[in-house]
Amino acid sequence: MPSEQFDSAESPHADRTGTGSGRDIALTLKIVVAGGFGAGKTTLVGALSEIRPLRTEELLSESGRDQDDTDGVERKTATTVAMDFGRITIHSGLSLYLFGTPGQDRFWFLWDELCEGALAAVVLADTRRLADCFAAVDYFEHRRIPFVVAVNRFADAPAHTEHDVAHALDLDRGTPVVLCDARDRDSGKDVLIRTVEYAGRMHTARLLDSVG
């Protein structure tokens, strides 16, 4: 679970509400869920959200086949065109707002707005199409947004270890890679906990560097 030190730390990414007594303060954080086309972003947000998730999906059309590479995800029939949104309470003092990004190149202009104020991100990876998440990894690295790579374990996907994926994506040392099932709430919650813990360490380290 996220450390008490991180839960109590002031953060520009936090939305704090309470009764004023100092005992009922709640921390709300924004997490972005990104990754390639068909990696399972909408599925993950839907599995985790305790409210009815907001989805902006449209059916794939014949006219879009030249732009939407469905190799390896032939059964996919719809795609996110703006964002997915959900909310999950990790514990009584910590809630997360989840924003899922669209996966296709032509919707990347939305990413800057969706990522504004985000504490951290989850990059979903599909080992059948691992190169599809390169752009998301580059995006968060260049903007210094902490992220965790979550490998969505599709039944027909080749098996790779966390080390294999980290090496293939050329991740910065220490960037976490975890295995998950985007359909399973408990599995997804474990990913979010790892993400919050990692982001807390990264933001604390940067704060200490800035005052050192």
N, C-alpha and C positions, 0 to 999 in steps of 0.2 A: 504494500500500500504506500501512497505518497507519504513522505516523512512529515513529522510535525513542523520541522523547520521550514519546509517548503510551503505547507498549508498556511503558515502564519506570515510568510514573507510578503511584503508589499510588491505588487507587480503592475506594470502598465497594462497588462493583458487581463486583469481581474476586474470583475464586477462584484462589489461587495455590498450586501444589503443586510439589515438587521434591525433589532428593536432599540438599539442604542445602549443596551446594558453591557455590551462587550462579550456576552456569552452566546449569542445567537447569530453570530456573523457567518454568512455563507459566502463561499468563494465559487464564482462561475468563470470558467475558462473556455476559450475557443480553440478547437482542434480541427484542422483541415484534413480531409481524407482524399488523397490523390492517387494517381496511377494511370496505367494505360487503359485503352479501350477494352472493355469486357473483363477487367481484372477483378470485379466484385465490389466496387465502391458503394453502389446503391444497395446491394445485398447487405453489406456490413452495417451501413447506417440504419437500414430497416430492422436488422436483427437486434441492434443495440438500443434503439430509441424507445423510451418509455412513453412517449407521446406518438400520435399518428404522424409518421414522417412526411415531410413535404418532398414531393418528387416532381421533377420537370422532365418527364420522359416522352419521347416521340417514337413512333414506329419507324424502323429502318425502311427506306424506300429503294426502289430500283435505281432512281436517279442519283442516290447517294453512294452506290456501290463503288464508284471510282474513288471516292474520298474515304470511305470507311472500310478498312482492311479487316475482313472477318475471318481470315485464315487462322484456324485453330479455335475459333469461337463461332462456328457456323450456326449454332442453335440460338445465338443471340438475336432477338427480334426487335428490341427497343434500345434507345440510347438517351442518356442525360444531355439536355441541351442548355441548361443554366446551372442548376445546382440541386443537391439533396440536402435536407436539413433535418436534424433530430436532436434529442436531448437525453442525457443519461445522468443519473445521480450515482456517483461512485461510493460516497458515504454521506452522512448527514450534513457535513460541512463542505462538500465538494461536488459540484455539478459541471458537466461538460456540454457545450454546444458543439454539435458536429456539423461541419459543412463539407459536403462531397463535391468535388470539382468535376466538370465534364472532361472526358478523356480524349476527344478528338482535337487535332491541331487547330481546326477552324474556330474553336471556342476558347482558345487560350487567352484571348483578350479579357476574359472574365476573371482570370486567376488573381490579378493584383487586388481587385476589390474583395474577392472572397477571402484572401489571405491577410487582409488588413487587420492588424491587432491580434493575430493568431499567436498563441503561446507556442504551438508546435504542430507537427503534421505527421500523419501516417501515410507512407507510400506503399500501396498494395502492389505486390509483384506476382505475376503469373509466369511460372518457369517455362511454359509453352511459348511465351512471347516476352521474354525477359527484357529485350531491348526497348520495349514500349515504355518502360518506366525510367529510362535514362533522362528524359526531359524533365520529369518531376524531381529527380535527384539533383540535377543541375540547378533547377529553379530554387530549391530550398537551400542548397549549399551556397549559391551566390548571394542569397538574401540573408544568410546566417540564421535561418529559421531551423531550430532543432527538429529532427525527424527520425522516425523509426521505420525500417523496411519490414513489412509484414508479408510473408510469402503465403499466399492463399493456396491451400493444398487441394487442387483439382484432382479428381480420380484418375484422369488420363494424362496427367502432367508428369514429366520426368522428375525423378527424385533427386534433390540436391540438398546438401547440408547448408547451414547458415554461413559457414566459411566459404563455400563455393559461391553463394550468391553475393557475399560481400566482395569477394575477389572479382567476380564477373562485372559488378557494378562500379568497381574501383572506388569504394566508399572511403571516406576519411576514417582514420583509425578511431575506434571506439563507437562508431555509429552502430546502434543495435540492429540485429536482424533476428526476427522471430518467425516461427511457423504458426499458422492459424487456419481456422476454418471460418470463413466470412459468414456462414449461415448460422453459426453457433454463438449464442450470446455470451456464454462464459469465456469462450476462446477470444472473442472480440474484446471483452472487458479486460482480460489479461493484457492484450495489446495496448489498450488505453492506459492502463496502470503503468506499464513499462514506459510509455511515451511521456506521461506526466512526470514520472521519476527522473527520466533522462533529461527532459527539458528543465526541470528544477535544478539539476546539477550544472547544466550548461549555463543557464542564466545567472546562477550564483557565482560560477567561476568567472564569467565575464564582468560581473559587478565588482568582484574582488580585484580583477585585473585593472579595471578602470579607476579604482581608488588607490591602487598600489603604486 
